[in-house]
Amino acid sequence: MASSVRIAVLFVPALGLCALSCVRSEPPLGRQDPAYKIPAMKSAVGNKDVAAIPQLIDALDSDDSAVRLYAIIALEKLTGQTLDYEFYADRPDRQPAIQRWKQWLTGQRPTTQPATRQG
């Protein structure tokens, strides 16, 4: 009996530690650090997380070219489009494509205006 109590005393805390360390959290897409942002983009694609699209569009204007590259790759995988965005272009040259993405996003969201009756 004493040996089973000893095993339980050792096993239960170890099980608790495993449960804490085994919990997987998604990387935060809102972080500015590319070390967090890029894995979050990969995770969004892997999870087919279309809710991440607004943040991916914002990332197209990042100062970091790697973040921009992963953002457009993620957008293409989630939407099937690039809207002629070029991650390597200078900031002023990227702006028209970023505006196209913002317009695209606006067209994807449901309108809040009620439908009008025609009669």
N, C-alpha and C positions, 0 to 999 in steps of 0.2 A: 504494500500500500504506500509506503513512504517513497519508494522509487517512482511510482506513477505520479505522485504529487510533485516530486522533483522534476520529472519530465514535463509536466503541465506548467510548472513555474518557469522553466526555460523555454518551452515551446510557444506559449501564448504571447509573451512579449516579442519574440522573434517573428511570429506571424503578424503582429501589429506593425512592426517595422517594415516588413515586406509589403504590407498593404499600403503603407504611406509612400514607400519608394516606388511601388508599382503603378501608382496613379499617374496617368499620363495627361498632361495638360497641353493644349494647343499653344504654339508660339504666338505671341501677341503681334498682330498685324499693325497696330497703331504705334508701335515703338519706332523711333527714328533710326536707331542703330541697325545698320545692314546685317549685323550678325544675328539679329532677332527677326528683322523684317523679311529677309529672303527666305528663311525656313518657314515663316508664317505664310508667305506666298505659295510656297511648294505645298504646304499643308492645305491651303484653301483649294488648290487645284485637285489634290488627292481626294479631298472630301466633296468635290464639286460644289463648293460653297459660293453660290452666286451672290449671297449677301455681302461678300468681300469686294465685289466689283467697284463700288464707289471708292473704297480705299485704294484699290489697285489703280484706278484712274488718277487719283491724287498723287500716287507714287510716280506717275509718268513725268511729273515736274520736279522730281528729286534732283538734288545736286550730285548725287552719286550715280554714275553711269551703270553700275552693276544693279542697283535697285531698279533703275528704269528698264534695263534689259529683262530682269525677272518679272517686272510688272507687265510688260507687253507680252511676254511669253505666257504668263498666267491668263491675261485677258484673251489671248488668242485661243488658248486651250478651253477656256470657259465659254467663249462666245463664238469661236470660229472666225474671228475678224481681227484685223490690225488697224483698220481705218487709215492706212498709209502712215502710221506712226513709225518714226525712226529714232531709236533710243540714243544713237550717237550724234544726232544733229545738235547744233547749237540751240540754246534756249529759245531765241526768237523764232527759229525755224521749226521748233517742236510745237509751238503754241497753236497753230491752226489744227493740227491733228488732235491735240488735247481738247480743243473746243469741239471738234467732231465727236470725241468720246463723251464729253459732257452732254452734248445734244442727243447722242445715242441713248445715254442713260435716262435722260428726261423722257424720251419716247418709250422706254421700257417700263416706266413706273405707271401704275394706274392713276387715272385722273381723279381728283376729288370733287369735280363738278358733277352735279346730277345731269343725267341725260335729258335733253329737251324733247318734248312731244311735238310731233308734227301732225297736224290734223286738219 
